[in-house]
Amino acid sequence: MNAYINLIPYNEVDENGFKTTDERTALRFYDVIMKNGVKATLRSKHGDDIDAACGQLRARHERNSQ
């Protein structure tokens, strides 16, 4: 199978209990994938520090609309 994986860290929102993975764990997972011959990119996180990452703006908008 010819595959390429984009690893995108999860951006936390208050509305659910999911937590983001710390950088060290993400890098270990990335290393396992690469060592097994699967090409991958570990994406950088952007915007989560100001609640502007994917999903966070939507959640904030929904909170403010209620």
PyMOL Python script that loads the backbone (N, CA, C, O; Angstrom):
from pymol import cmd

cmd.read_pdbstr("""\
ATOM      1  N   MET A   1       0.846  -1.173   0.000  1.00  0.00           N
ATOM      2  CA  MET A   1       0.000   0.000   0.000  1.00  0.00           C
ATOM      3  C   MET A   1       0.897   1.244   0.000  1.00  0.00           C
ATOM      4  O   MET A   1       1.847   1.336   0.778  1.00  0.00           O
ATOM      5  N   ASN A   2       0.592   2.163  -0.851  1.00  0.00           N
ATOM      6  CA  ASN A   2       1.318   3.421  -0.928  1.00  0.00           C
ATOM      7  C   ASN A   2       0.530   4.461  -0.127  1.00  0.00           C
ATOM      8  O   ASN A   2      -0.549   4.884  -0.542  1.00  0.00           O
ATOM      9  N   ALA A   3       1.069   4.862   1.007  1.00  0.00           N
ATOM     10  CA  ALA A   3       0.338   5.795   1.873  1.00  0.00           C
ATOM     11  C   ALA A   3       1.273   6.864   2.413  1.00  0.00           C
ATOM     12  O   ALA A   3       2.480   6.656   2.531  1.00  0.00           O
ATOM     13  N   TYR A   4       0.699   8.000   2.735  1.00  0.00           N
ATOM     14  CA  TYR A   4       1.411   9.099   3.376  1.00  0.00           C
ATOM     15  C   TYR A   4       0.502   9.630   4.473  1.00  0.00           C
ATOM     16  O   TYR A   4      -0.673   9.908   4.235  1.00  0.00           O
ATOM     17  N   ILE A   5       1.046   9.769   5.671  1.00  0.00           N
ATOM     18  CA  ILE A   5       0.233  10.174   6.811  1.00  0.00           C
ATOM     19  C   ILE A   5       0.617  11.575   7.267  1.00  0.00           C
ATOM     20  O   ILE A   5       1.795  11.872   7.466  1.00  0.00           O
ATOM     21  N   ASN A   6      -0.378  12.426   7.430  1.00  0.00           N
ATOM     22  CA  ASN A   6      -0.208  13.733   8.058  1.00  0.00           C
ATOM     23  C   ASN A   6      -0.647  13.596   9.501  1.00  0.00           C
ATOM     24  O   ASN A   6      -1.824  13.354   9.769  1.00  0.00           O
ATOM     25  N   LEU A   7       0.276  13.747  10.433  1.00  0.00           N
ATOM     26  CA  LEU A   7      -0.058  13.703  11.853  1.00  0.00           C
ATOM     27  C   LEU A   7      -0.321  15.128  12.305  1.00  0.00           C
ATOM     28  O   LEU A   7       0.570  15.976  12.273  1.00  0.00           O
ATOM     29  N   ILE A   8      -1.543  15.381  12.722  1.00  0.00           N
ATOM     30  CA  ILE A   8      -1.956  16.725  13.101  1.00  0.00           C
ATOM     31  C   ILE A   8      -2.357  16.711  14.567  1.00  0.00           C
ATOM     32  O   ILE A   8      -3.338  16.058  14.924  1.00  0.00           O
ATOM     33  N   PRO A   9      -1.624  17.416  15.429  1.00  0.00           N
ATOM     34  CA  PRO A   9      -1.975  17.431  16.851  1.00  0.00           C
ATOM     35  C   PRO A   9      -3.382  17.979  17.068  1.00  0.00           C
ATOM     36  O   PRO A   9      -3.799  18.944  16.429  1.00  0.00           O
ATOM     37  N   TYR A  10      -4.086  17.349  17.967  1.00  0.00           N
ATOM     38  CA  TYR A  10      -5.447  17.753  18.298  1.00  0.00           C
ATOM     39  C   TYR A  10      -5.437  19.062  19.074  1.00  0.00           C
ATOM     40  O   TYR A  10      -4.606  19.254  19.962  1.00  0.00           O
ATOM     41  N   ASN A  11      -6.348  19.954  18.744  1.00  0.00           N
ATOM     42  CA  ASN A  11      -6.499  21.221  19.462  1.00  0.00           C
ATOM     43  C   ASN A  11      -7.664  21.097  20.427  1.00  0.00           C
ATOM     44  O   ASN A  11      -8.802  20.870  20.016  1.00  0.00           O
ATOM     45  N   GLU A  12      -7.375  21.247  21.707  1.00  0.00           N
ATOM     46  CA  GLU A  12      -8.393  21.058  22.738  1.00  0.00           C
ATOM     47  C   GLU A  12      -9.472  22.140  22.678  1.00  0.00           C
ATOM     48  O   GLU A  12      -9.199  23.306  22.391  1.00  0.00           O
ATOM     49  N   VAL A  13     -10.701  21.715  22.958  1.00  0.00           N
ATOM     50  CA  VAL A  13     -11.828  22.621  23.143  1.00  0.00           C
ATOM     51  C   VAL A  13     -12.501  22.220  24.450  1.00  0.00           C
ATOM     52  O   VAL A  13     -12.467  21.051  24.836  1.00  0.00           O
ATOM     53  N   ASP A  14     -13.108  23.179  25.124  1.00  0.00           N
ATOM     54  CA  ASP A  14     -13.715  22.928  26.430  1.00  0.00           C
ATOM     55  C   ASP A  14     -14.916  21.989  26.359  1.00  0.00           C
ATOM     56  O   ASP A  14     -15.250  21.350  27.356  1.00  0.00           O
ATOM     57  N   GLU A  15     -15.569  21.892  25.208  1.00  0.00           N
ATOM     58  CA  GLU A  15     -16.819  21.150  25.089  1.00  0.00           C
ATOM     59  C   GLU A  15     -16.660  19.632  25.152  1.00  0.00           C
ATOM     60  O   GLU A  15     -17.657  18.919  25.268  1.00  0.00           O
ATOM     61  N   ASN A  16     -15.441  19.126  25.078  1.00  0.00           N
ATOM     62  CA  ASN A  16     -15.263  17.674  25.209  1.00  0.00           C
ATOM     63  C   ASN A  16     -14.045  17.390  26.076  1.00  0.00           C
ATOM     64  O   ASN A  16     -13.279  18.299  26.393  1.00  0.00           O
ATOM     65  N   GLY A  17     -13.867  16.151  26.453  1.00  0.00           N
ATOM     66  CA  GLY A  17     -12.790  15.801  27.365  1.00  0.00           C
ATOM     67  C   GLY A  17     -11.508  15.367  26.691  1.00  0.00           C
ATOM     68  O   GLY A  17     -10.591  14.903  27.369  1.00  0.00           O
ATOM     69  N   PHE A  18     -11.412  15.501  25.377  1.00  0.00           N
ATOM     70  CA  PHE A  18     -10.208  15.069  24.677  1.00  0.00           C
ATOM     71  C   PHE A  18      -9.047  16.006  24.978  1.00  0.00           C
ATOM     72  O   PHE A  18      -9.225  17.221  25.067  1.00  0.00           O
ATOM     73  N   LYS A  19      -7.873  15.442  25.133  1.00  0.00           N
ATOM     74  CA  LYS A  19      -6.667  16.218  25.412  1.00  0.00           C
ATOM     75  C   LYS A  19      -5.682  16.057  24.262  1.00  0.00           C
ATOM     76  O   LYS A  19      -5.666  15.027  23.588  1.00  0.00           O
ATOM     77  N   THR A  20      -4.870  17.066  24.046  1.00  0.00           N
ATOM     78  CA  THR A  20      -3.851  16.997  23.015  1.00  0.00           C
ATOM     79  C   THR A  20      -2.700  16.107  23.474  1.00  0.00           C
ATOM     80  O   THR A  20      -2.493  15.920  24.673  1.00  0.00           O
ATOM     81  N   THR A  21      -1.968  15.571  22.537  1.00  0.00           N
ATOM     82  CA  THR A  21      -0.794  14.759  22.835  1.00  0.00           C
ATOM     83  C   THR A  21       0.403  15.675  23.039  1.00  0.00           C
ATOM     84  O   THR A  21       0.580  16.653  22.312  1.00  0.00           O
ATOM     85  N   ASP A  22       1.224  15.350  24.036  1.00  0.00           N
ATOM     86  CA  ASP A  22       2.423  16.164  24.218  1.00  0.00           C
ATOM     87  C   ASP A  22       3.408  15.883  23.085  1.00  0.00           C
ATOM     88  O   ASP A  22       3.342  14.845  22.428  1.00  0.00           O
ATOM     89  N   GLU A  23       4.313  16.822  22.872  1.00  0.00           N
ATOM     90  CA  GLU A  23       5.228  16.749  21.730  1.00  0.00           C
ATOM     91  C   GLU A  23       6.101  15.496  21.762  1.00  0.00           C
ATOM     92  O   GLU A  23       6.360  14.897  20.718  1.00  0.00           O
ATOM     93  N   ARG A  24       6.549  15.101  22.928  1.00  0.00           N
ATOM     94  CA  ARG A  24       7.415  13.926  23.045  1.00  0.00           C
ATOM     95  C   ARG A  24       6.687  12.656  22.599  1.00  0.00           C
ATOM     96  O   ARG A  24       7.258  11.839  21.877  1.00  0.00           O
ATOM     97  N   THR A  25       5.440  12.485  23.021  1.00  0.00           N
ATOM     98  CA  THR A  25       4.654  11.319  22.616  1.00  0.00           C
ATOM     99  C   THR A  25       4.399  11.333  21.115  1.00  0.00           C
ATOM    100  O   THR A  25       4.491  10.297  20.457  1.00  0.00           O
ATOM    101  N   ALA A  26       4.080  12.499  20.576  1.00  0.00           N
ATOM    102  CA  ALA A  26       3.848  12.619  19.131  1.00  0.00           C
ATOM    103  C   ALA A  26       5.103  12.242  18.346  1.00  0.00           C
ATOM    104  O   ALA A  26       5.016  11.556  17.328  1.00  0.00           O
ATOM    105  N   LEU A  27       6.255  12.683  18.812  1.00  0.00           N
ATOM    106  CA  LEU A  27       7.514  12.356  18.128  1.00  0.00           C
ATOM    107  C   LEU A  27       7.819  10.863  18.204  1.00  0.00           C
ATOM    108  O   LEU A  27       8.320  10.288  17.237  1.00  0.00           O
ATOM    109  N   ARG A  28       7.527  10.230  19.333  1.00  0.00           N
ATOM    110  CA  ARG A  28       7.742   8.779  19.450  1.00  0.00           C
ATOM    111  C   ARG A  28       6.847   8.030  18.464  1.00  0.00           C
ATOM    112  O   ARG A  28       7.292   7.082  17.816  1.00  0.00           O
ATOM    113  N   PHE A  29       5.586   8.452  18.349  1.00  0.00           N
ATOM    114  CA  PHE A  29       4.664   7.827  17.403  1.00  0.00           C
ATOM    115  C   PHE A  29       5.151   8.028  15.971  1.00  0.00           C
ATOM    116  O   PHE A  29       5.146   7.094  15.169  1.00  0.00           O
ATOM    117  N   TYR A  30       5.567   9.240  15.660  1.00  0.00           N
ATOM    118  CA  TYR A  30       6.117   9.560  14.336  1.00  0.00           C
ATOM    119  C   TYR A  30       7.307   8.648  14.022  1.00  0.00           C
ATOM    120  O   TYR A  30       7.404   8.109  12.920  1.00  0.00           O
ATOM    121  N   ASP A  31       8.212   8.476  14.993  1.00  0.00           N
ATOM    122  CA  ASP A  31       9.390   7.613  14.794  1.00  0.00           C
ATOM    123  C   ASP A  31       8.996   6.172  14.503  1.00  0.00           C
ATOM    124  O   ASP A  31       9.593   5.532  13.636  1.00  0.00           O
ATOM    125  N   VAL A  32       8.000   5.652  15.213  1.00  0.00           N
ATOM    126  CA  VAL A  32       7.540   4.285  14.979  1.00  0.00           C
ATOM    127  C   VAL A  32       7.009   4.139  13.558  1.00  0.00           C
ATOM    128  O   VAL A  32       7.318   3.165  12.871  1.00  0.00           O
ATOM    129  N   ILE A  33       6.223   5.093  13.128  1.00  0.00           N
ATOM    130  CA  ILE A  33       5.677   5.046  11.776  1.00  0.00           C
ATOM    131  C   ILE A  33       6.798   5.065  10.737  1.00  0.00           C
ATOM    132  O   ILE A  33       6.816   4.246   9.818  1.00  0.00           O
ATOM    133  N   MET A  34       7.722   5.992  10.888  1.00  0.00           N
ATOM    134  CA  MET A  34       8.812   6.110   9.920  1.00  0.00           C
ATOM    135  C   MET A  34       9.702   4.865   9.908  1.00  0.00           C
ATOM    136  O   MET A  34      10.122   4.421   8.840  1.00  0.00           O
ATOM    137  N   LYS A  35       9.992   4.299  11.079  1.00  0.00           N
ATOM    138  CA  LYS A  35      10.841   3.102  11.157  1.00  0.00           C
ATOM    139  C   LYS A  35      10.180   1.893  10.513  1.00  0.00           C
ATOM    140  O   LYS A  35      10.858   0.930  10.153  1.00  0.00           O
ATOM    141  N   ASN A  36       8.873   1.939  10.369  1.00  0.00           N
ATOM    142  CA  ASN A  36       8.145   0.855   9.722  1.00  0.00           C
ATOM    143  C   ASN A  36       7.861   1.129   8.254  1.00  0.00           C
ATOM    144  O   ASN A  36       7.047   0.447   7.630  1.00  0.00           O
ATOM    145  N   GLY A  37       8.538   2.135   7.707  1.00  0.00           N
ATOM    146  CA  GLY A  37       8.478   2.384   6.276  1.00  0.00           C
ATOM    147  C   GLY A  37       7.285   3.182   5.786  1.00  0.00           C
ATOM    148  O   GLY A  37       7.017   3.223   4.586  1.00  0.00           O
ATOM    149  N   VAL A  38       6.568   3.815   6.699  1.00  0.00           N
ATOM    150  CA  VAL A  38       5.427   4.631   6.292  1.00  0.00           C
ATOM    151  C   VAL A  38       5.852   6.100   6.336  1.00  0.00           C
ATOM    152  O   VAL A  38       6.287   6.598   7.374  1.00  0.00           O
ATOM    153  N   LYS A  39       5.724   6.768   5.229  1.00  0.00           N
ATOM    154  CA  LYS A  39       6.098   8.177   5.171  1.00  0.00           C
ATOM    155  C   LYS A  39       5.064   9.021   5.897  1.00  0.00           C
ATOM    156  O   LYS A  39       3.860   8.801   5.771  1.00  0.00           O
ATOM    157  N   ALA A  40       5.561  10.003   6.667  1.00  0.00           N
ATOM    158  CA  ALA A  40       4.656  10.826   7.457  1.00  0.00           C
ATOM    159  C   ALA A  40       5.254  12.202   7.693  1.00  0.00           C
ATOM    160  O   ALA A  40       6.461  12.412   7.567  1.00  0.00           O
ATOM    161  N   THR A  41       4.380  13.127   8.037  1.00  0.00           N
ATOM    162  CA  THR A  41       4.765  14.472   8.441  1.00  0.00           C
ATOM    163  C   THR A  41       4.083  14.753   9.767  1.00  0.00           C
ATOM    164  O   THR A  41       2.883  14.521   9.912  1.00  0.00           O
ATOM    165  N   LEU A  42       4.836  15.250  10.732  1.00  0.00           N
ATOM    166  CA  LEU A  42       4.263  15.690  12.001  1.00  0.00           C
ATOM    167  C   LEU A  42       4.073  17.190  11.897  1.00  0.00           C
ATOM    168  O   LEU A  42       5.040  17.952  11.887  1.00  0.00           O
ATOM    169  N   ARG A  43       2.832  17.601  11.820  1.00  0.00           N
ATOM    170  CA  ARG A  43       2.516  19.012  11.619  1.00  0.00           C
ATOM    171  C   ARG A  43       2.722  19.806  12.901  1.00  0.00           C
ATOM    172  O   ARG A  43       2.622  19.263  14.002  1.00  0.00           O
ATOM    173  N   SER A  44       3.004  21.065  12.755  1.00  0.00           N
ATOM    174  CA  SER A  44       3.153  21.972  13.898  1.00  0.00           C
ATOM    175  C   SER A  44       1.795  22.474  14.340  1.00  0.00           C
ATOM    176  O   SER A  44       0.867  22.593  13.540  1.00  0.00           O
ATOM    177  N   LYS A  45       1.693  22.767  15.625  1.00  0.00           N
ATOM    178  CA  LYS A  45       0.454  23.345  16.152  1.00  0.00           C
ATOM    179  C   LYS A  45       0.523  24.855  15.992  1.00  0.00           C
ATOM    180  O   LYS A  45       1.563  25.469  16.231  1.00  0.00           O
ATOM    181  N   HIS A  46      -0.577  25.438  15.590  1.00  0.00           N
ATOM    182  CA  HIS A  46      -0.659  26.889  15.430  1.00  0.00           C
ATOM    183  C   HIS A  46      -2.012  27.370  15.916  1.00  0.00           C
ATOM    184  O   HIS A  46      -3.039  26.768  15.603  1.00  0.00           O
ATOM    185  N   GLY A  47      -2.015  28.433  16.665  1.00  0.00           N
ATOM    186  CA  GLY A  47      -3.250  29.098  17.026  1.00  0.00           C
ATOM    187  C   GLY A  47      -3.926  28.617  18.282  1.00  0.00           C
ATOM    188  O   GLY A  47      -4.834  29.285  18.778  1.00  0.00           O
ATOM    189  N   ASP A  48      -3.513  27.466  18.824  1.00  0.00           N
ATOM    190  CA  ASP A  48      -4.221  26.964  19.994  1.00  0.00           C
ATOM    191  C   ASP A  48      -3.986  27.819  21.235  1.00  0.00           C
ATOM    192  O   ASP A  48      -4.809  27.822  22.151  1.00  0.00           O
ATOM    193  N   ASP A  49      -2.884  28.535  21.270  1.00  0.00           N
ATOM    194  CA  ASP A  49      -2.588  29.383  22.428  1.00  0.00           C
ATOM    195  C   ASP A  49      -3.527  30.591  22.519  1.00  0.00           C
ATOM    196  O   ASP A  49      -3.637  31.212  23.576  1.00  0.00           O
ATOM    197  N   ILE A  50      -4.202  30.924  21.418  1.00  0.00           N
ATOM    198  CA  ILE A  50      -5.149  32.046  21.431  1.00  0.00           C
ATOM    199  C   ILE A  50      -6.550  31.593  21.020  1.00  0.00           C
ATOM    200  O   ILE A  50      -7.372  32.402  20.589  1.00  0.00           O
ATOM    201  N   ASP A  51      -6.813  30.284  21.160  1.00  0.00           N
ATOM    202  CA  ASP A  51      -8.096  29.687  20.792  1.00  0.00           C
ATOM    203  C   ASP A  51      -8.484  29.980  19.342  1.00  0.00           C
ATOM    204  O   ASP A  51      -9.656  30.204  19.040  1.00  0.00           O
ATOM    205  N   ALA A  52      -7.499  29.976  18.454  1.00  0.00           N
ATOM    206  CA  ALA A  52      -7.765  30.247  17.043  1.00  0.00           C
ATOM    207  C   ALA A  52      -7.449  29.033  16.168  1.00  0.00           C
ATOM    208  O   ALA A  52      -7.399  29.154  14.944  1.00  0.00           O
ATOM    209  N   ALA A  53      -7.237  27.876  16.775  1.00  0.00           N
ATOM    210  CA  ALA A  53      -6.940  26.681  16.005  1.00  0.00           C
ATOM    211  C   ALA A  53      -8.233  26.042  15.519  1.00  0.00           C
ATOM    212  O   ALA A  53      -9.320  26.432  15.945  1.00  0.00           O
ATOM    213  N   CYS A  54      -8.118  25.061  14.630  1.00  0.00           N
ATOM    214  CA  CYS A  54      -9.286  24.377  14.078  1.00  0.00           C
ATOM    215  C   CYS A  54     -10.199  23.896  15.190  1.00  0.00           C
ATOM    216  O   CYS A  54      -9.745  23.244  16.131  1.00  0.00           O
ATOM    217  N   GLY A  55     -11.468  24.208  15.091  1.00  0.00           N
ATOM    218  CA  GLY A  55     -12.455  23.789  16.071  1.00  0.00           C
ATOM    219  C   GLY A  55     -12.624  24.765  17.214  1.00  0.00           C
ATOM    220  O   GLY A  55     -13.717  24.876  17.768  1.00  0.00           O
ATOM    221  N   GLN A  56     -11.577  25.471  17.579  1.00  0.00           N
ATOM    222  CA  GLN A  56     -11.655  26.380  18.711  1.00  0.00           C
ATOM    223  C   GLN A  56     -12.455  27.628  18.382  1.00  0.00           C
ATOM    224  O   GLN A  56     -13.229  28.098  19.216  1.00  0.00           O
ATOM    225  N   LEU A  57     -12.289  28.172  17.194  1.00  0.00           N
ATOM    226  CA  LEU A  57     -13.068  29.351  16.807  1.00  0.00           C
ATOM    227  C   LEU A  57     -14.552  29.020  16.723  1.00  0.00           C
ATOM    228  O   LEU A  57     -15.395  29.813  17.144  1.00  0.00           O
ATOM    229  N   ARG A  58     -14.871  27.848  16.179  1.00  0.00           N
ATOM    230  CA  ARG A  58     -16.259  27.413  16.095  1.00  0.00           C
ATOM    231  C   ARG A  58     -16.854  27.283  17.485  1.00  0.00           C
ATOM    232  O   ARG A  58     -17.959  27.763  17.741  1.00  0.00           O
ATOM    233  N   ALA A  59     -16.121  26.631  18.389  1.00  0.00           N
ATOM    234  CA  ALA A  59     -16.623  26.433  19.745  1.00  0.00           C
ATOM    235  C   ALA A  59     -16.845  27.773  20.443  1.00  0.00           C
ATOM    236  O   ALA A  59     -17.847  27.956  21.134  1.00  0.00           O
ATOM    237  N   ARG A  60     -15.918  28.704  20.266  1.00  0.00           N
ATOM    238  CA  ARG A  60     -16.070  30.018  20.889  1.00  0.00           C
ATOM    239  C   ARG A  60     -17.287  30.736  20.316  1.00  0.00           C
ATOM    240  O   ARG A  60     -18.050  31.354  21.058  1.00  0.00           O
ATOM    241  N   HIS A  61     -17.472  30.659  18.997  1.00  0.00           N
ATOM    242  CA  HIS A  61     -18.614  31.295  18.352  1.00  0.00           C
ATOM    243  C   HIS A  61     -19.925  30.714  18.890  1.00  0.00           C
ATOM    244  O   HIS A  61     -20.864  31.458  19.171  1.00  0.00           O
ATOM    245  N   GLU A  62     -19.988  29.388  19.032  1.00  0.00           N
ATOM    246  CA  GLU A  62     -21.197  28.766  19.538  1.00  0.00           C
ATOM    247  C   GLU A  62     -21.464  29.161  20.991  1.00  0.00           C
ATOM    248  O   GLU A  62     -22.618  29.372  21.364  1.00  0.00           O
ATOM    249  N   ARG A  63     -20.427  29.263  21.809  1.00  0.00           N
ATOM    250  CA  ARG A  63     -20.604  29.706  23.208  1.00  0.00           C
ATOM    251  C   ARG A  63     -21.138  31.115  23.263  1.00  0.00           C
ATOM    252  O   ARG A  63     -22.013  31.420  24.073  1.00  0.00           O
ATOM    253  N   ASN A  64     -20.618  31.985  22.403  1.00  0.00           N
ATOM    254  CA  ASN A  64     -21.023  33.399  22.403  1.00  0.00           C
ATOM    255  C   ASN A  64     -22.407  33.597  21.795  1.00  0.00           C
ATOM    256  O   ASN A  64     -23.050  34.613  22.061  1.00  0.00           O
ATOM    257  N   SER A  65     -22.881  32.655  20.986  1.00  0.00           N
ATOM    258  CA  SER A  65     -24.177  32.787  20.328  1.00  0.00           C
ATOM    259  C   SER A  65     -25.338  32.356  21.224  1.00  0.00           C
ATOM    260  O   SER A  65     -26.497  32.634  20.915  1.00  0.00           O
ATOM    261  N   GLN A  66     -25.036  31.690  22.315  1.00  0.00           N
ATOM    262  CA  GLN A  66     -26.109  31.155  23.178  1.00  0.00           C
ATOM    263  C   GLN A  66     -26.589  32.163  24.163  1.00  0.00           C
ATOM    264  O   GLN A  66     -27.483  31.873  24.957  1.00  0.00           O
TER     265      GLN A  66
END
""", "prot")
cmd.dss("prot")
cmd.show_as("cartoon", "prot")
cmd.util.cbc("prot")
cmd.orient("prot")
